Amino acid sequence: MQSFAIPSSFYLFGQKITVEFVDTLIDNEDSTGLSVYRKNVIQLQRNNQGVTRPQTQIESTFFHELMHYVFFMLGKDDLRKDEEFVDTVARLVHQAMITAEYAGEKVVGL
């Protein structure tokens, strides 16, 4: 399997969404990821002395917040607020991205 390079920003419907790594998200919000819609920002807890997570967990958190943002942009608040649904879709998209095969390459570990 490959790892996924978390972007520093991306666009949805022409709006730039910035991804920020934060040191104190888990302390301040009791969360490892947060979508801040009014600022067009996704915040992710940075690995530090108090919080250490594998890259795959950070990637999963990014995709989870990305799905929140996608449903927000689509005006689907019922879906955006359904944490179980958001997490399931995020896991599917994450798996698709890290197991993607490109011409001439093979995926290891499946």
C-alpha positions in Angstrom: 0.0 0.0 0.0 1.0 3.5 -0.6 0.8 6.5 1.7 -1.2 9.5 0.8 0.4 12.9 0.7 -1.9 15.2 2.6 -2.2 18.5 0.5 -1.6 21.9 2.0 -4.7 23.1 0.1 -7.3 22.0 -2.5 -10.4 23.5 -4.2 -14.0 22.6 -3.9 -16.5 24.6 -6.1 -13.8 27.2 -6.7 -13.1 27.8 -3.1 -9.7 27.2 -1.7 -9.6 25.0 1.4 -6.4 25.2 3.4 -5.1 22.3 5.5 -3.4 23.3 8.7 -1.5 21.1 11.2 -2.2 22.3 14.7 -0.3 21.3 17.9 -3.2 21.8 20.4 -6.3 20.6 18.6 -6.7 17.5 20.8 -6.3 19.7 23.9 -8.6 22.5 22.8 -11.3 20.6 20.8 -10.8 17.0 22.1 -10.4 16.1 18.4 -7.7 15.0 15.9 -9.4 16.8 13.0 -11.8 19.7 12.6 -13.5 21.5 9.6 -13.7 25.2 10.1 -16.2 26.1 7.4 -16.3 29.9 7.9 -12.5 30.0 7.4 -12.3 27.4 4.6 -9.8 25.4 6.8 -9.3 21.8 7.8 -7.3 21.5 10.9 -5.4 18.3 11.8 -3.6 17.4 15.0 0.1 17.4 14.4 2.2 14.7 15.9 4.0 16.0 19.0 5.2 14.8 22.3 1.7 14.5 23.7 0.0 13.0 20.6 1.7 10.6 18.3 -0.3 8.8 15.6 0.7 6.7 12.6 0.6 8.4 9.1 -2.4 6.2 8.2 -4.5 7.6 11.1 -3.6 11.2 10.1 -4.6 10.3 6.5 -7.9 8.8 7.7 -8.6 12.0 9.7 -7.9 14.1 6.6 -10.3 12.1 4.5 -12.9 12.2 7.3 -12.7 16.0 7.4 -12.7 16.2 3.6 -16.0 14.3 3.5 -17.5 16.7 6.0 -16.4 19.5 3.7 -17.8 17.8 0.6 -21.2 17.3 2.2 -21.1 20.9 3.5 -20.4 22.2 0.0 -23.2 20.1 -1.4 -25.6 21.5 1.2 -26.2 18.0 2.6 -26.2 18.9 6.3 -28.0 15.7 7.3 -25.2 13.7 5.8 -22.5 16.0 7.0 -23.7 15.6 10.6 -23.9 11.8 10.4 -20.5 10.8 11.8 -20.9 7.1 11.1 -21.8 7.8 7.4 -19.0 10.4 7.0 -16.5 8.0 8.5 -17.5 5.1 6.3 -17.3 7.2 3.1 -14.0 8.6 4.2 -12.6 5.1 4.8 -13.7 4.0 1.3 -12.1 7.1 -0.4 -8.9 6.7 1.7 -8.6 3.0 0.7 -9.2 3.9 -3.0 -6.4 6.5 -2.9 -3.8 4.4 -1.1 -4.4 1.2 -3.1 -4.7 2.9 -6.5 -2.7 1.2 -9.2 -1.1 3.2 -12.0 0.1 1.9 -15.3 3.0 -0.5 -14.7 2.8 -0.5 -10.9 1.5 -3.2 -8.5 0.0 -2.7 -5.1 1.7 -4.5 -2.3 -0.1 -5.8 0.8 -3.6 -6.7 -0.5 
